[in-house]
């Protein structure tokens, strides 16, 4: 399984060239170095999580709260409310134009 992953990684490297103009800060070079190191260390390599948030700054607890079924239902109700308001607004305008 590791061999197949490594082959896919090598194929990705072929498609993602290193940019010589970005020495020391090229993402492609960084990924090659880190993934190569991880494959040398074995499949059980785990990188420590430095922060409890993602790139958005949202914590795991906040994500769970937002994605909870109750929150999703609440958002759907809010969307329905806005849609109904728009329908009412346009139907009122159409009624005014029809009466003229």
C-alpha positions, 0 to 999 in steps of 0.5 A: 500500500505504501508503494502505491502511495509513493508512486502517486506522490512521485507522479504528483511531483512530476506535474508540480515542478520546483520553482527555482525563483522561490528557493527556500520558500517553494511549496513543491520543494517543501512537500517533497522534503517532508513526504520523503522524510515521512516515507523513510520513517515509515507509515506510522509517522504522525505530525504533532498538531501545533494548534487546536484550530484550522486555518480558519481559526475555528476550533473543533468544538465550534465546527461540531456546533455549526455542523450539528443537525439542529444548527443546519435545520436552523439555517435552512429555516432562515433561508426559507424565511428570506425566500418567502420574504422575497416572494412576498416582496415581488408578488406585492410589486406584481399586484401593484403593476397589475392594478395600474 
